[in-house]
Amino acid sequence: MKPVLRKGKLTTWKDDKGFGFICSSDGSQDVFLHITALKETNHRPQVGDVICYQLTVGKDGRIHACNAFIEGVVSQPMPRASYCPIEKETFQPKAKSSLMFEVLLLSLLPGLGAMHFALTTFNPIPLILYPVMSFVTFALYADDKSRAKQGRWRISEKRLHLCEFMGGWLGGFIAQRRLRHKSRKVSYQVVFWVIVAIHLIFWLDWLFFGKRLVGLFISVVFRG
């Protein structure tokens, strides 16, 4: 039996995440639409576009739109230039060496601080926490990007930031560069670099200022 071609209006579209919802013409349901379900076109979906589509059931059990196209827009291959993904640069020697240098530069102060902390307090927790949480955070970034491509529910930004704050920010930084995920969202980047700054200031104070900055911060917060 040939699938029925349906029609509806795009009522929600999150361009940065590549998905939205179609209100069917009979108003019976909202249908999930992922960017990968659209036939090749130069036109980016916008709220108000009329979408022609067929229905399918995804792995998550939700009804998805498939074989979709925007009414009034001619399907055509994307320009060849758009098929030259920037990610290929990631695997070039120059890009790799640049990433390694950035990681080394960012990890130098926390690494020295964590080693000094372990030697003076006999507490190796920071030395263990940084690599473990970085691995966990990188894995969460990769999982979140995979979910975005598949149109599944995403990992919350609060959860990612919490892992970064708990020591996984270096893994988050590597994931942003290698996976090109969360690297263009300004609001996310602001919070991310605030977390990085907190860690760097803490170890800077530990190594060179005799913990005066940390003590001052605690006194201001807890003594008003």
N, C-alpha and C positions, 0 to 999 in steps of 0.2 A: 504494500500500500504506500502510495507516494505521500511524503510528509506534507502537511498543510502549511502554506505560506501565510503568515500572520502579519499584522501591521499594528504599530503603536507609536506613541510619542515618547521621546527620551525626556524624562522628568528630573533625573539626577545624573550628573556626570562628574566624576573626580578625575580630572585629566592627569594629575600627578601620580595617581595610582592605577589608572587605566581601566576603570570599570564604572558602571552606573546601573540605572534601572529604567526599564521601559514600562509605561502604563499602556496595557493592551487597549485596543480600540473599543472593546466592549466593557472596559473598566473592571473586569473580573479579577485581575491579579497584576502584581508588579513582577516583571521578569528581569532576572539578573543578566547583564550584558558585559562581557569582557572584551577588551580591545582586540584580542586574538580571534574573536568570533566574526569580526567584520572582514569583508573582502577587501583586498588591497585598494586603497584610495588615498589621494592626497589630502582629502578633507578630514580634519579632526572632528570627532563628534562634539556636538554642542547641545545644551538643553534646548528643547523645542524641535530638534530634528525628528523627522518621521522615519522610523526604522522598520524595514521589512525583514522578517526573520522566521525561522523554524524553531521548534521547541525540542529540547533534549533534557535528560536528567543527568546531572553531574555525579561525581563520585561521592560528594557530600550529601547527596539525596535532594538537593535543591533543583528547581527548574531553571535551566539556563537557555539563553538564546544562542542559536548556532546558524551558520550559513547566512549571516545577516548582511544587509547593505543599507545605505542611507538613500532614501527615496530622492530622486532628482539629481543624484551625484553619480557620474559615470565611473564604474570601476575601471581602474587602470593600474598597471605596475608602478610601484614607487620608483622615483628617479634613482638611477644607479648610484649616485653620490650618497643616497641615504643608506645604501647597503654596505658602506665602508665603516663598520663599527669602530668607535673610538677605543673599545676594549682591546682591540688587537695591539694597540700601543703598549698595553700593560705587559705583554709578553716579550717586548723588545728589550734587549740588554740595557739600553739607556734608561728605560722606564723602571726596570727592576733595580738598577743601581741607585736610582733616585729614591725609590721607595725604601730601600735598605738604609740609605743615608738618613732619611727622615725618621725612620723607626729608631735607628741608633741614637740620633740626636735627642729625640723625645724620651727615650728610655734611659739615657745616661744618668740624669739626676735622680730619678726614682730608684734605679739600680744601685747606685752608690749609696743612696740613703738607706735602702732596705738592707744592704750588706752591713753598713755601719750600725744600723738598729739591731741586727742580729748579733753582731760582735759585742756590743755594749750592754744589751739587755738579755742576751741569750734567748731571744724570742725570734724564731725563723718564720713566723706567720706571714709577714709581708713578702718575703722571698718566695714563699709557696703560693700565696694568694694571687699575686700579679700574673704569673703564667697560667694558673688554673682558670682564673676568671677571664683572662684574655681569650683562652681557648673556648670557653663557654659562650662568651659574647660574640666571637666570630661565628660560631655555629648558629647562634640565634639570628644574626644578620643573614646568613645564608638561607636559613629556614624561612625567614620573613620574605626575602626576595622570591624564593620559590613559591610561597603562598600567593604573593602578588601576581606572579605570572599565571598561576592556575585559578585566580579569582576566588581563593579561599579566604577565611577569616584571618586577619593579620595579627602579628604579635604587637602588643601595645608599646607605644614609645616610652611610657613610664617604666615598663619592664626592662627595656633596653637601656634606658638611662640609669636605672638602679644597678644593673650589672656593670655598667661603665663606672659608676661611683664606687662600687665594691672592689674595684681594681682592674676591671676588664676594659678600660678605655683604650688601651693600646691595641687590643684585639679588634675593638670597634673601629679604630683608625685604619688598621690594615684592611679590614673588610670594606670600608668606604672606598679605599684606593683600588683594591683588587676586584671587588664585586660591583663597584660604582653604585652603591646603595646608600641612601640617606645623605648623599654628599651634596645635593643641590637644594635641599629644603632648608631655608635660612633659619627658621625658628628652631629646627632640630639642631642645626650646627651651633647656634648660640648657646644652647644648653650644654651641648657636648663639650665645647671649648671652655665653658665655665667649670665643668667637672675636671677637665685636664688641668686648668689653672689652679684649682684647689689642691690637687695632688702635687703639682710642681712647687707651689708656695709652701706646702707642708714640709716637703723634703728639703727645700731651700732653707727654711727656718731651722729644721732639725740639724742640718750640717753646718750652717754658717752663723746663725743668730742665736744659738743657745736656747731655742724654743721660745723666744720672747714673743714672736708674732702669734704663735698658737696660744700662749698664755694670755696675751692681750685680748685675743678674740674670745676666749672662754670667759674672761672677766667681764667683757662688754655684754655678752649674750646672757650670762647667768646672774649678773649683778645689776643689770639694767643700765 
